[in-house]
Amino acid sequence: MTHAERIPYKRGQDAAYQAGEDAVTSLQAALALADMTLPSLSNHGPVAGQGFVRLGGCNAAFANRLAEVIAAGADALQHQR
């Protein structure tokens, strides 16, 4: 890869990394509204030119609570339409 080819590639990788950081921040904020935290939530860096967020593991109670929150949010969105 030439220097000229590396510049747009690096910019793309940087943008993908930032997209992952932004997604982590958004998800942390949304979870905080529901008084929930995923301690292992993290930006994994670019994967195939895309931001990649690692959600990590959680116990069954947390997963069930997360499902409830998502379902409630989806239901609220349906009623707005």
C-alpha positions as CSV (number, residue, x, y, z in Angstrom):
1,M,0.0,0.0,0.0
2,T,1.4,3.4,-1.0
3,H,1.5,6.4,1.3
4,A,-1.3,8.0,-0.7
5,E,-3.5,4.8,-0.2
6,R,-2.7,4.6,3.5
7,I,-4.1,8.1,4.2
8,P,-7.8,7.4,3.3
9,Y,-7.5,3.9,4.9
10,K,-6.3,5.3,8.2
11,R,-9.0,8.0,8.1
12,G,-11.6,5.2,7.6
13,Q,-10.1,3.2,10.5
14,D,-10.1,6.3,12.7
15,A,-13.8,7.0,11.8
16,A,-14.8,3.4,12.5
17,Y,-13.0,3.5,15.9
18,Q,-14.8,6.8,16.7
19,A,-18.1,5.3,15.7
20,G,-17.5,2.5,18.2
21,E,-16.6,5.0,20.9
22,D,-19.7,7.0,20.2
23,A,-21.9,3.8,20.2
24,V,-20.4,2.8,23.6
25,T,-21.1,6.2,25.1
26,S,-24.7,6.2,23.7
27,L,-25.4,2.7,25.0
28,Q,-23.9,3.5,28.4
29,A,-26.1,6.6,28.7
30,A,-29.3,4.7,27.6
31,L,-28.5,1.9,30.1
32,A,-28.0,4.5,32.9
33,L,-31.5,5.9,32.3
34,A,-32.7,2.4,33.2
35,D,-30.3,2.3,36.2
36,M,-28.3,-0.5,34.4
37,T,-24.6,-1.0,33.7
38,L,-22.8,-3.5,31.5
39,P,-19.3,-3.4,33.1
40,S,-17.7,-5.2,30.1
41,L,-19.2,-2.8,27.5
42,S,-16.3,-1.6,25.4
43,N,-15.1,-0.4,22.0
44,H,-13.3,-3.3,20.3
45,G,-11.9,-1.0,17.6
46,P,-12.6,-1.3,13.8
47,V,-13.5,-4.6,12.4
48,A,-13.8,-4.9,8.6
49,G,-13.9,-1.1,8.4
50,Q,-16.8,-0.8,10.9
51,G,-17.0,0.3,14.5
52,F,-17.4,-2.8,16.7
53,V,-18.8,-2.8,20.2
54,R,-18.2,-5.6,22.6
55,L,-21.2,-6.0,24.9
56,G,-19.7,-8.7,27.1
57,G,-21.5,-11.2,29.3
58,C,-24.1,-10.7,32.0
59,N,-26.2,-12.8,34.3
60,A,-29.6,-14.1,33.4
61,A,-31.4,-11.5,35.7
62,F,-29.6,-8.7,33.9
63,A,-30.4,-10.1,30.5
64,N,-34.1,-10.5,31.4
65,R,-34.2,-6.9,32.7
66,L,-32.5,-5.6,29.6
67,A,-35.1,-7.5,27.5
68,E,-37.9,-5.8,29.5
69,V,-36.4,-2.4,28.9
70,I,-35.9,-3.0,25.2
71,A,-39.5,-4.3,24.9
72,A,-40.9,-1.4,26.8
73,G,-39.0,1.1,24.6
74,A,-40.1,-0.7,21.4
75,D,-43.7,-0.7,22.6
76,A,-43.4,3.1,23.3
77,L,-42.1,3.7,19.8
78,Q,-45.0,1.7,18.3
79,H,-47.5,3.9,20.1
80,Q,-45.8,7.1,18.9
81,R,-46.4,6.1,15.2
